[in-house]
């Protein structure tokens, strides 16, 4: 009997552990980079800074979004499940956003076009970026809502699980990012600097780890659906 929820848990576990090992190595290198910069009173090595767009960690994240999008596209092709196709669109948008700095660029344009002003502890640029994130989310929300409303019940579990992962990614990438901008302003001196480092590391580490979970999960789902197709 073929289960309605085809997930190869063994593959997911091994892939996740391998990806997390890479994530932890990058996080450790980042922390060592910070410590070295403090002790030597010098600038950090850009490649090892997990918060920089051109750093190794950010490039690794971009690869995760693209791989997750490709795996979900394959899984949707094998299974004809529209939920997986809609989720593939979500990860593709995430990849394009990171690769081409879409929300940053659009945020800058909105600041100028709408003459946005700072709100509380958030800069005008942050307000523009939040609006841009909302627009990017709307691109995915419509197809995803339609897919869930029209899909058979037994196709929804994979979607629910991946939505939880996406929600975690949004929490770290958006909510923690805004806290990272605002909270250090409440402090001064070393306290502000330490708060900035800790929140930046939390934000980027959370994205890395949940990104790895997304890739492992989508890979296991794609393999399980392909295997079920062959058996059928």
C-alpha positions in Angstrom: 0.0 0.0 0.0 1.3 3.4 -0.9 0.9 6.1 1.8 -1.0 9.3 0.8 1.8 11.4 2.3 5.0 10.2 0.5 8.0 11.5 2.4 11.3 9.7 2.6 12.1 10.4 6.2 15.5 8.7 6.0 16.6 11.0 3.1 15.2 14.1 4.9 17.1 13.3 8.1 20.4 12.7 6.3 20.1 15.7 4.1 19.1 17.9 7.0 22.0 16.8 9.1 24.4 17.4 6.3 23.1 20.9 5.5 22.9 21.8 9.2 26.6 20.8 9.6 27.5 23.3 6.9 25.3 25.9 8.5 26.9 25.4 11.9 30.4 25.6 10.4 29.5 28.9 8.7 28.0 30.3 11.9 31.0 29.2 13.9 33.3 30.9 11.3 31.2 34.1 11.6 31.5 34.2 15.4 35.2 33.5 15.2 35.4 36.3 12.6 33.6 38.7 15.0 35.9 37.7 17.9 39.0 38.1 15.8 37.9 41.6 14.7 37.3 42.6 18.3 40.6 41.3 19.6 42.7 42.6 16.8 40.7 45.8 16.4 40.3 45.3 12.7 37.5 44.9 10.2 35.8 41.5 9.7 36.5 39.3 6.8 33.6 40.0 4.5 33.4 36.5 3.1 32.8 35.0 6.5 30.2 37.6 7.6 26.8 35.8 7.5 25.0 39.1 7.3 26.5 40.3 4.0 24.9 39.6 0.7 28.2 38.5 -0.9 29.3 36.3 2.0 29.5 32.5 1.8 26.4 32.0 4.1 24.2 34.2 2.0 25.3 32.5 -1.2 24.5 29.2 0.4 21.1 30.5 1.3 20.4 31.6 -2.3 21.3 28.1 -3.4 18.9 26.6 -0.9 16.0 28.7 -2.2 16.8 27.8 -5.8 17.2 24.0 -5.0 13.9 24.0 -3.0 12.1 25.7 -6.0 13.5 23.1 -8.4 12.7 20.2 -6.2 9.1 21.4 -5.7 8.8 21.9 -9.4 9.9 18.3 -10.0 7.6 17.0 -7.3 4.6 19.0 -8.8 5.5 17.5 -12.2 5.5 13.9 -10.8 2.3 14.3 -8.8 0.3 17.0 -10.6 -0.2 18.6 -7.1 -0.9 22.3 -7.5 0.1 23.0 -3.9 3.6 22.0 -4.6 3.7 24.2 -7.8 2.5 27.2 -5.7 5.1 26.6 -3.1 7.7 26.3 -5.8 6.7 29.8 -6.9 7.2 31.0 -3.3 10.8 29.7 -3.1 11.5 31.0 -6.6 10.4 34.5 -5.5 12.6 34.1 -2.4 15.6 33.3 -4.6 15.0 36.2 -7.0 14.5 38.5 -4.0 17.9 37.6 -2.5 19.7 37.3 -5.8 18.6 40.7 -7.2 17.9 42.5 -3.9 14.3 43.1 -5.0 12.8 44.2 -1.7 15.7 46.5 -0.9 15.6 48.2 -4.4 11.8 48.5 -4.3 12.0 49.8 -0.8 14.3 52.6 -1.8 12.0 53.5 -4.7 9.0 53.6 -2.4 10.8 55.9 0.0 11.3 58.4 -2.8 8.0 57.9 -4.6 5.8 58.1 -1.4 8.1 60.3 0.6 8.1 57.8 3.5 9.1 58.9 6.9 10.6 57.0 9.9 8.1 55.3 12.2 9.0 54.7 15.8 12.5 53.1 15.6 12.2 52.0 12.0 13.8 54.0 9.2 12.0 55.1 6.1 13.9 52.4 4.2 12.6 49.7 6.5 9.0 50.9 6.0 9.6 50.7 2.2 11.1 47.2 2.5 8.1 46.0 4.6 5.8 47.2 1.9 7.9 45.5 -0.8 7.8 42.3 1.2 4.1 42.6 1.3 3.9 42.9 -2.5 6.2 39.9 -3.0 4.1 37.9 -0.6 0.9 38.9 -2.5 2.4 37.4 -5.7 2.5 34.0 -3.9 -0.5 34.3 -1.7 -3.1 34.2 -4.5 -1.9 31.0 -6.3 -1.2 29.4 -2.9 -4.7 30.1 -1.5 -6.3 28.8 -4.7 -4.1 25.7 -4.6 -5.1 24.9 -1.0 -8.8 25.6 -1.6 -9.0 23.3 -4.6 -6.6 20.5 -3.7 -7.8 17.2 -2.4 -7.4 16.7 1.3 -4.7 14.1 1.1 -2.4 16.5 -0.8 -2.4 19.1 1.9 -0.1 17.8 4.6 3.1 18.5 2.7 1.8 22.0 2.0 1.0 22.6 5.7 4.4 21.5 6.8 6.2 23.6 4.3 4.0 26.6 5.1 5.2 26.2 8.7 8.8 26.3 7.5 8.1 29.4 5.4 6.4 31.1 8.4 9.6 30.5 10.4 11.7 31.9 7.6 9.5 35.0 7.4 9.8 35.4 11.2 13.6 35.4 11.1 13.9 37.2 7.8 11.3 40.0 8.5 10.3 40.2 12.1 13.7 39.6 13.6 15.2 41.8 10.9 13.0 44.7 12.0 13.8 44.0 15.7 17.5 44.0 14.7 17.1 47.4 13.2 15.1 48.9 16.1 16.3 47.4 19.4 20.0 48.4 19.3 18.8 52.0 19.1 17.5 51.7 22.7 21.0 51.2 24.0 24.3 53.0 23.7 28.0 52.1 23.8 29.0 48.4 24.0 25.4 47.3 24.9 24.1 48.6 21.5 27.0 46.9 19.7 26.5 43.6 21.4 22.7 43.7 20.8 23.3 44.4 17.2 25.7 41.4 16.8 23.4 39.0 18.7 20.3 39.9 16.8 22.1 39.8 13.5 23.4 36.4 14.2 20.0 35.2 15.4 18.3 36.5 12.3 20.8 35.0 9.8 21.3 31.7 11.7 17.5 31.2 11.8 17.2 31.7 8.1 20.1 29.3 7.4 18.7 26.5 9.6 15.1 26.7 8.4 16.4 27.0 4.8 18.2 23.7 5.3 15.0 22.2 6.7 13.1 23.4 3.6 15.6 21.8 1.2 15.7 18.5 3.1 12.0 18.3 3.3 11.3 19.2 -0.3 14.0 16.7 -1.5 12.5 13.9 0.6 9.0 14.8 -0.7 10.1 14.9 -4.3 11.9 11.6 -4.0 8.9 10.0 -2.3 6.5 11.2 -5.0 8.8 10.0 -7.7 9.0 6.6 -6.1 5.3 6.4 -5.7 4.8 7.3 -9.4 7.2 4.5 -10.4 5.4 2.0 -8.2 2.0 3.0 -9.6 
